[in-house]
Amino acid sequence: MSAIVWIAAGSLAAWLWLLFCQGFFWRTDIRLPARTDPEDWPSVGVVVPARDEAAVLPESLPSLLAQDYPGRAEIFLVDDGSSDGTGELARALASRHGGLPLTVDSPGEPPAGWTGKLWAVRHGVGLARARDPEYLLLTDADIAHHPDSLRELVAAARSGGFDAVSLMARLRVESLWERLVVPAFVYFFAQLYPFRRIGRKGTRTAAAAGGCVLLRADTAERTRIPDAIRHAVIDDVALARAVKGGGGHIWLGLAERVDSVRPYPRLYDLWRMVSRSAYAQLRHNPLLLLGTVLGLALVYLVPPVALVAGLAVGSTATAVLGGLAWLVMTGTYIPMLRYYGQPLWLAPLLPITAFLYLLMTVDSAVQHYRGRGAAWKGRTYARPDAVVGDES
């Protein structure tokens, strides 16, 4: 057998393994688990770190203010050095819409060793703890919640005995580039962190979606969150690892009541979202980068190349192996496209999207070695030990 046949066979084998042995990552039925309303609704402190978010606050903050929650809940928006009037706008929106009580405060510049976002979260958690809440809802300023979102999150956490319940917000999919790239972003995330494994006790898989995390306040105190993850450029995976590593029970699934309102109309916007932190996810390790590039090529690029090459040179084995691998790949992507309400003809284009992600990952490494590091809202962090996960 020629080398190309062996490579195509390896790609098909990889896809069969992913299909059956990677926690059925491709399924999109992981939604909030079965739940019942508690007899007594616990108090909740909602912490919203915000830096230059005036463009999205009019869509997101009113949804938090309007939460239909039977217990006591209060919002703490931390204006992290915004230059666009984020804090003033938040106060104006609260005055106009009413609803849950809102406190707007600013923590000042973060000290050495802290990322800006987590310093803002720490300040917000401190404000919330003064009210002695049982739960903390950590949510980003670009996240809009349906009126029953908080109620359903708390009911799920109480019913399932979870220390942390997180929802992967439904990202905006309107522009051409969003349609091509965004569903794949969630698909790849689920492939790395299969949701079914995250929710099982005794497994090492841990992840969260930083835009929406309901966390028990005593768990946060016991695991020293956010202090224990203060170096994290992006907090979700780091937070989940800290909670699960401390013996906590966590859960992550796809959202039905939580949506991101942040637009990514251009490829540049999506490219920046991924490339700014992709290499940090690989721990700034060149060997991990090489393995990732080779793995992406084998899994996503080889199938269409093998099919075309096999047809071109008359190699039936190469064409069949490549075609079967591409077919499995396409089939596993269809559920995510349906979840996002996208046309199914996008499914065979997944190799193109994967190639874009490959380039974004390489670009992330290039930016790192140029000394630019990862960034959040105008701040740059070059620490090699940063743990990343969520885009905010």
C-alpha positions in Angstrom: 0.0 0.0 0.0 1.2 3.5 -0.8 1.9 6.1 1.8 -1.2 8.2 0.8 -3.4 5.1 1.4 -1.9 4.6 4.8 -2.4 8.2 5.7 -6.0 8.1 4.5 -6.6 4.9 6.5 -5.1 6.7 9.6 -7.5 9.6 9.0 -10.5 7.3 8.8 -9.4 5.4 11.9 -9.1 8.7 13.8 -12.6 9.7 12.8 -14.0 6.3 13.8 -12.3 6.8 17.2 -13.7 10.3 17.6 -17.2 9.1 16.6 -17.4 6.4 19.2 -14.8 7.0 21.8 -14.6 10.8 22.5 -17.7 11.1 24.7 -20.1 11.4 21.7 -18.9 15.0 21.6 -20.8 15.6 18.4 -24.2 15.3 20.0 -26.0 18.5 21.0 -28.5 17.1 23.5 -26.6 18.1 26.6 -29.0 20.8 27.9 -29.8 21.8 31.5 -30.4 18.5 33.4 -33.7 17.5 35.0 -34.7 20.0 37.8 -37.4 20.9 40.2 -38.0 24.2 41.9 -36.5 24.4 45.4 -38.8 25.1 48.3 -36.7 28.0 49.3 -34.9 30.0 46.6 -31.3 30.8 47.5 -29.9 34.3 47.2 -27.7 35.0 44.2 -25.0 37.6 43.5 -24.6 38.3 39.8 -21.1 39.5 38.9 -20.5 41.2 35.5 -17.0 42.3 34.6 -17.2 45.0 31.9 -14.5 46.8 30.0 -15.5 49.1 27.1 -18.9 47.3 26.7 -21.1 50.3 25.8 -21.9 48.8 22.4 -23.5 45.6 23.8 -24.8 46.6 27.2 -28.2 47.9 25.9 -28.9 44.4 24.6 -27.5 42.4 27.5 -27.9 44.3 30.8 -31.7 44.8 30.6 -32.1 41.0 30.3 -30.3 40.6 33.6 -32.3 43.4 35.2 -35.5 41.7 34.1 -34.8 38.2 35.6 -37.9 36.6 36.9 -36.3 35.1 40.0 -38.3 34.3 43.1 -35.4 34.7 45.6 -33.1 37.6 46.3 -30.8 38.5 43.5 -28.5 41.5 43.0 -26.3 42.6 40.1 -22.7 43.8 40.6 -21.3 45.3 37.4 -17.6 46.0 37.7 -16.4 48.8 35.3 -12.9 47.7 34.6 -11.3 51.0 33.5 -13.6 51.6 30.6 -13.1 54.6 28.3 -16.5 54.5 26.6 -18.8 55.3 29.5 -19.7 51.7 30.3 -20.4 52.4 34.0 -22.5 55.5 33.3 -24.5 53.6 30.7 -25.1 50.7 33.1 -26.6 53.1 35.7 -28.8 54.8 33.0 -30.1 51.4 31.8 -30.9 50.4 35.4 -32.7 53.7 36.0 -34.7 53.2 32.8 -35.6 49.6 33.0 -35.7 48.9 36.8 -35.7 45.3 37.9 -33.0 43.7 40.0 -30.9 46.0 42.1 -27.7 47.1 40.4 -24.4 48.2 41.9 -21.7 49.7 39.6 -18.2 50.0 40.9 -14.6 50.0 39.7 -11.6 48.1 41.1 -8.8 50.3 39.8 -5.9 48.9 37.8 -5.0 45.2 38.5 -1.9 44.6 40.6 1.0 42.6 39.3 0.1 38.9 38.8 -3.5 39.5 38.0 -5.3 39.6 34.6 -7.7 42.5 34.3 -10.8 40.5 33.9 -10.2 38.3 37.0 -9.2 41.3 39.1 -12.6 42.8 38.1 -14.3 39.4 39.0 -12.6 39.4 42.3 -13.8 42.9 43.1 -17.4 41.9 42.1 -17.3 38.7 44.1 -16.1 40.8 47.1 -19.1 43.1 46.7 -21.5 40.2 46.3 -20.1 38.4 49.4 -21.1 41.4 51.5 -24.7 40.3 50.9 -23.8 36.7 51.8 -25.3 35.0 48.7 -25.5 31.2 48.4 -24.7 31.3 44.7 -22.6 33.6 42.4 -23.6 34.0 38.8 -20.5 35.0 36.8 -21.6 36.3 33.4 -20.0 38.5 30.8 -21.3 41.9 29.7 -22.1 40.6 26.2 -24.4 37.8 27.4 -28.2 38.2 27.2 -30.4 36.0 29.4 -34.0 35.0 28.9 -36.2 36.1 31.8 -36.2 32.6 33.4 -32.4 31.9 32.9 -31.3 32.5 36.5 -34.3 30.6 37.8 -33.5 27.5 35.7 -29.8 27.6 36.5 -30.4 27.7 40.2 -33.0 24.9 40.0 -30.6 22.7 38.0 -27.7 23.4 40.5 -29.9 22.6 43.5 -31.6 19.5 41.9 -28.3 18.0 40.7 -26.2 18.9 43.7 -23.7 20.8 41.4 -21.1 23.1 42.7 -20.9 24.8 39.3 -23.4 24.9 36.4 -22.2 26.5 33.2 -23.9 27.1 29.9 -22.2 27.6 26.5 -24.0 30.7 25.4 -25.4 30.5 21.9 -23.1 32.7 19.9 -24.3 35.1 17.2 -24.5 33.6 13.7 -25.6 36.3 11.2 -22.7 37.3 9.0 -21.2 34.9 6.4 -18.0 34.5 8.4 -20.0 33.8 11.6 -21.9 31.1 9.8 -18.7 29.5 8.6 -16.6 29.8 11.8 -18.8 30.1 14.9 -20.6 26.7 14.9 -17.2 25.1 14.4 -15.8 26.9 17.4 -18.3 25.2 19.7 -17.9 21.9 17.8 -14.1 22.0 18.3 -14.5 23.0 22.0 -16.8 20.0 22.6 -14.3 17.8 20.8 -11.6 18.9 23.2 -13.9 18.8 26.3 -16.7 16.4 25.8 -19.6 17.7 27.8 -20.7 14.2 29.0 -17.4 13.6 30.6 -17.3 17.0 32.3 -20.5 16.3 34.3 -19.3 12.9 35.5 -17.6 12.6 38.9 -14.2 10.9 38.9 -13.2 12.1 35.4 -10.4 14.5 34.8 -12.2 16.4 32.0 -13.1 19.9 33.3 -14.3 22.9 31.4 -16.8 25.7 31.7 -18.1 28.5 29.5 -17.0 31.7 31.2 -19.9 33.8 29.9 -22.3 32.0 32.1 -21.2 30.1 35.3 -23.4 29.6 38.3 -21.1 28.8 41.2 -21.8 28.0 44.9 -20.3 30.8 47.0 -18.9 28.4 49.5 -17.2 26.4 46.8 -15.7 29.6 45.4 -14.3 30.4 48.9 -13.0 26.9 49.5 -11.2 26.7 46.1 -10.0 30.4 46.4 -11.7 31.5 43.2 -10.7 33.8 41.6 -7.4 34.2 43.5 -6.2 30.7 42.6 -6.6 31.4 38.9 -5.5 35.0 38.9 -2.9 34.5 36.1 -5.5 33.1 33.7 -5.9 35.2 30.6 -9.4 33.6 30.2 -11.0 32.0 33.1 -13.4 29.2 32.2 -11.3 26.1 31.9 -9.1 27.3 34.8 -12.2 27.8 37.0 -13.6 24.4 36.2 -10.3 22.7 36.9 -10.1 24.4 40.2 -13.6 23.4 41.2 -13.3 19.8 40.0 -9.8 19.5 41.4 -11.1 20.5 44.8 -13.7 17.7 44.7 -16.6 19.8 43.3 -19.3 18.5 41.0 -19.5 20.5 37.8 -21.7 20.5 34.7 -21.5 22.1 31.3 -24.0 22.1 28.4 -25.4 24.0 25.5 -27.7 27.0 26.2 -31.3 27.5 25.3 -31.9 30.7 27.4 -28.5 32.4 27.2 -27.2 34.2 24.1 -24.1 36.2 23.2 -24.9 39.5 21.5 -21.3 40.3 20.5 -21.0 40.6 16.7 -18.1 39.1 14.7 -19.0 40.5 11.3 -15.5 40.1 9.7 -13.1 37.3 9.5 -10.6 39.6 11.2 -12.8 39.7 14.3 -13.1 36.0 14.5 -9.4 35.5 13.7 -8.5 37.8 16.6 -10.8 36.0 18.9 -9.1 32.7 18.3 -5.5 33.6 17.6 -5.1 35.8 20.7 -5.2 32.8 23.0 -4.8 29.6 21.0 -1.1 29.2 21.6 -1.6 29.8 25.4 -4.1 27.0 25.3 -1.2 24.9 24.1 0.9 26.2 27.0 3.2 27.9 24.6 4.8 24.6 23.8 6.3 24.2 20.3 5.9 20.4 20.4 2.2 20.7 21.3 1.8 23.2 18.5 3.5 20.9 16.0 1.3 18.0 17.2 -1.8 20.1 16.9 -1.0 21.2 13.4 -0.3 17.6 12.3 -3.4 16.4 14.1 -5.6 19.0 12.4 -4.1 18.1 9.0 -4.6 14.4 9.5 -8.1 14.6 10.8 -9.6 17.5 8.8 -7.5 18.1 5.7 -6.5 14.6 4.6 -10.0 13.3 3.9 -10.9 15.7 1.0 -7.3 15.7 -0.3 -7.3 11.9 -0.3 -10.6 11.7 -2.1 -9.6 14.1 -4.8 -6.1 12.6 -5.1 -7.5 9.1 -5.3 -9.9 10.0 -8.0 -7.2 11.9 -9.9 -4.7 9.1 -10.0 -7.2 6.2 -10.1 -6.5 4.9 -6.6 -9.8 3.4 -5.5 -8.6 2.6 -2.0 -7.3 6.2 -1.4 -10.6 7.7 -2.7 -12.8 5.4 -0.7 -10.9 5.9 2.6 -10.8 9.6 2.1 -14.5 9.8 1.2 -15.5 7.7 4.1 -13.5 9.9 6.5 -15.0 13.0 5.0 -18.5 11.5 5.3 -18.0 10.7 9.0 -16.7 14.2 9.6 -19.6 15.8 7.8 -22.1 13.7 9.7 -20.7 14.6 13.1 -20.9 18.3 12.3 -24.6 18.3 11.2 -26.0 18.3 14.8 -24.1 21.5 15.6 -25.3 23.2 12.4 -28.9 22.2 13.3 -28.4 23.6 16.8 -27.4 26.9 15.3 -30.1 26.8 12.6 -27.6 26.8 9.8 -28.0 25.2 6.3 -26.6 21.7 6.2 -24.6 22.4 3.0 -22.0 24.0 5.4 -21.2 20.6 6.8 -18.9 19.4 4.0 -17.0 22.7 4.3 -15.7 21.9 7.7 -12.2 21.1 6.3 -12.0 24.7 5.1 -13.0 26.0 8.5 -10.5 23.7 10.2 -7.7 25.0 7.9 -8.6 28.6 9.0 -8.3 27.4 12.7 -5.0 25.8 11.9 -3.7 29.2 10.5 -5.1 31.0 13.5 -3.3 28.7 15.9 0.0 29.2 14.0 -0.6 32.9 14.0 -1.1 32.9 17.7 2.3 31.3 18.1 3.9 33.8 15.8 2.4 36.7 17.8 3.7 35.1 21.0 7.2 34.9 19.8 7.0 38.5 18.6 6.4 39.4 22.2 2.7 40.4 21.8 1.2 37.7 24.0 -2.5 37.2 24.7 -4.8 40.1 25.3 -8.1 41.1 26.9 -9.8 44.4 26.2 -6.7 46.3 25.3 -4.4 44.6 27.9 -1.6 42.3 26.8 -0.4 39.3 28.9 2.6 37.3 28.0 2.8 34.9 30.9 3.6 31.4 29.7 1.6 29.7 32.4 -1.7 31.4 31.5 -4.7 29.1 31.2 -7.2 30.1 28.6 -10.7 29.1 27.5 -13.4 31.6 27.0 -13.6 34.6 24.8 -15.0 37.7 26.4 
